[in-house]
Amino acid sequence: MLSLRTAALIRRTLAVCRSTGCLQLQSSSNVLMQSNTRHYRSQPTHGIGRFRHLLPPEDPKKKGKTAAKEIKPRTDFEYGVVNLQITGYNMTLVEHFSQYIHNFCNRYSVKVEESYANPTKTTEVMHLSEHGNKMFVDSVLTFHERVIQVSGLSFTFIPILIEVLTMNQPEGVNLLLKEVSEVGIWSCFASCAYIYWLLPYQGTLYSSRPLWGLFSKG
């Protein structure tokens, strides 16, 4: 009797809730849509972590010639700027050795100004056939170069640096240390003979004279 009364009471309660609208049955799609919506958009905590609007506005950068970096001069106790050039034919060994030098400098508080790679140079090895005068390409050698530019090397620390690097230098990889000068800075840029040929005509290029007159023969 108790179970029948309980079932009847539950049925009446459900009927009353359906008639008054206090029980809202939602489908699974509506539940998923509400769970995927972001409710924090309008909350006071929205925007935490943003800091760009707090910084003062920066002046727009003016386009112009980039100023060359000043070379740090040598003092009585330390060198100025020193280039560590790593060269070799095996790119993997050259790259790993340059990474080792970079990590070594960071570990011992040696300031690394720049670290870059120079363009790869290729050399063709020609072979002369025994029965003829024709030469054909036997192999192509690729020469890789990495440069690590450091500053603040003291006169007492650089012998230790050279000894450690030569002990860990892999076979087939060359290491060269030299102090940077203005000539050395411009030597890393690729030269173009055509531009040097145009330098004497720099003032006449913008005149009313036609350009074809500069390249005419005779």
Steps between C-alpha positions, in 0.01 A plus 500: 500500500787735581663454161173572320449818700859611432463441126174694493660788691790516255263506205298785648817698575627460143163603359494814715856592402425455130189714522671784689824485296733458799661194340682578176618207298802585286633301213858374488591748222389797711705374794811466284454847352471655844805310627711626207405865540744725681338678792807693608483750215293742705651413837728739695788255460495532122821654367735376770848463353468776242771761537537663160249773583701591810820576309563854376450545125817454299609739231474358149831387361638722230623333189855589425853375492593261777782635710807281518590365840799653668790264551593459863865608537766293667601593854803419714327197650271354233450471127236692311277286275630158396364279223511124541476353150415132468549356153485153350352278233267306733204721584393285796838524672529873431152572636542285812841649580363854462214411736753362749700825489184707541389298804851516645502880472158526664607271784810706583332841458672592174279748318398375155433797275392313187485148362445450129584279204683616191384384156604149405775477241516217249809366325485264204772236478576430134638170374701459182433182307797281409413465132409855406516866588150536638444574866188412690377576850613231741351644821368822650632620836291732716686730739298615802584784737352615831604815685454572870581857601591551866620795704656556840765226477774569752865433428510232771186315390565470127787244536265280703228542236736403218626195688149374579376552144802331339460198732136459393549597136368224268709364218460683171379824660717812502487768768627855455500783754558853382420846624232691311588812303305722262645313203385170647145629546460592133668180382201289612277671243491359149661732247347574162727616219207656313425736791864609519488569126194726550653708781668757266160561334314552827443872441389462139243225556238751619566761231300549182756304304355171372626187670587325178782751447683363800513150361573583135824376349756746369 
